[in-house]
C-alpha cells in the first residue's frame, strides 16, 4: 500500500499545483522507480482506457496495491 499511497500523494500534489497536468505527465511521474508500478498489471486493469474521456488511468504496483483515479473528486487514492 505504501507505493500506491506515495504515488497518489505525488499525483494529487501535481494536480493541485498545475491545472494543465495531464495523463502523459501522470504516466511520467508513475514511471519513476520509487513507485514500483507494474506496467503489465496496469495495462490489464485499464484495457479500455482513453485519456480524452477518462482523464487518468489507475496504476497497479509491484506490492499489488492500486493508485486509483477517482473522477468525481478528481483525485487519486490508494487501495
RODO-2510 file (C-alpha; in nm, 4 decimals, decimal comma):
residues 79
     n   res          X          Y          Z
     1     x     0,0000     0,0000     0,0000
     2     x     0,2960     0,2302     0,0585
     3     x     0,3815     0,2521    -0,3113
     4     x     0,0240     0,3379    -0,4106
     5     x    -0,0078     0,5985    -0,1351
     6     x     0,3216     0,7625    -0,2314
     7     x     0,2169     0,7843    -0,5954
     8     x    -0,1333     0,9095    -0,5061
     9     x     0,0209     1,1842    -0,2922
    10     x     0,2627     1,2851    -0,5697
    11     x    -0,0068     1,2898    -0,8369
    12     x    -0,2587     1,4793    -0,6215
    13     x     0,0055     1,7399    -0,5352
    14     x     0,0876     1,7832    -0,9039
    15     x    -0,2829     1,8159    -0,9925
    16     x    -0,3298     2,0830    -0,7256
    17     x    -0,0283     2,2855    -0,8395
    18     x    -0,0737     2,2598    -1,2138
    19     x    -0,4170     2,2863    -1,3789
    20     x    -0,2548     2,1707    -1,7045
    21     x    -0,1451     1,8398    -1,5505
    22     x    -0,2404     1,5639    -1,7919
    23     x    -0,2244     1,1896    -1,8468
    24     x     0,1215     1,1979    -2,0075
    25     x     0,2620     1,3829    -1,7055
    26     x     0,0917     1,1384    -1,4677
    27     x     0,2488     0,8433    -1,6520
    28     x     0,5893     1,0121    -1,6434
    29     x     0,5564     1,0519    -1,2670
    30     x     0,4474     0,6885    -1,2304
    31     x     0,7491     0,5685    -1,4313
    32     x     0,9863     0,6708    -1,1536
    33     x     1,1349     0,3580    -0,9975
    34     x     1,0449     0,4531    -0,6404
    35     x     0,6747     0,3944    -0,7135
    36     x     0,7186     0,0326    -0,8284
    37     x     0,4462     0,0374    -1,0951
    38     x     0,3743    -0,2999    -1,2550
    39     x     0,3080    -0,1896    -1,6130
    40     x     0,1653    -0,5218    -1,7359
    41     x    -0,0870    -0,5275    -1,4486
    42     x    -0,1645    -0,1585    -1,5044
    43     x    -0,2399    -0,2258    -1,8705
    44     x    -0,4631    -0,5202    -1,7741
    45     x    -0,6533    -0,3028    -1,5243
    46     x    -0,7193    -0,0319    -1,7853
    47     x    -0,7985    -0,2231    -2,1082
    48     x    -1,0391     0,0378    -2,2485
    49     x    -0,8573     0,3434    -2,1165
    50     x    -0,8932     0,6597    -2,3249
    51     x    -0,7262     0,9740    -2,1815
    52     x    -0,9587     1,2023    -2,3786
    53     x    -1,2596     1,0559    -2,1956
    54     x    -1,1212     0,9027    -1,8743
    55     x    -0,8601     1,1702    -1,7883
    56     x    -0,6223     0,9407    -1,5935
    57     x    -0,5657     0,5683    -1,5611
    58     x    -0,5177     0,3768    -1,2367
    59     x    -0,1757     0,2265    -1,1603
    60     x    -0,1021    -0,1184    -1,0143
    61     x     0,2147    -0,1578    -0,8088
    62     x     0,4519    -0,4475    -0,7509
    63     x     0,3084    -0,4885    -0,3996
    64     x    -0,0374    -0,5265    -0,5645
    65     x    -0,1687    -0,2007    -0,4215
    66     x    -0,3503     0,0296    -0,6636
    67     x    -0,3294     0,4039    -0,7098
    68     x    -0,6819     0,4580    -0,8399
    69     x    -0,8153     0,7624    -1,0238
    70     x    -1,1482     0,8899    -0,8848
    71     x    -1,3136     1,1188    -1,1407
    72     x    -1,5831     1,2560    -0,9067
    73     x    -1,3486     1,4298    -0,6626
    74     x    -1,0735     1,4426    -0,9301
    75     x    -0,8186     1,2795    -0,7023
    76     x    -0,6074     0,9671    -0,6817
    77     x    -0,6425     0,7329    -0,3844
    78     x    -0,4591     0,4218    -0,2659
    79     x    -0,6458     0,0912    -0,2455
***
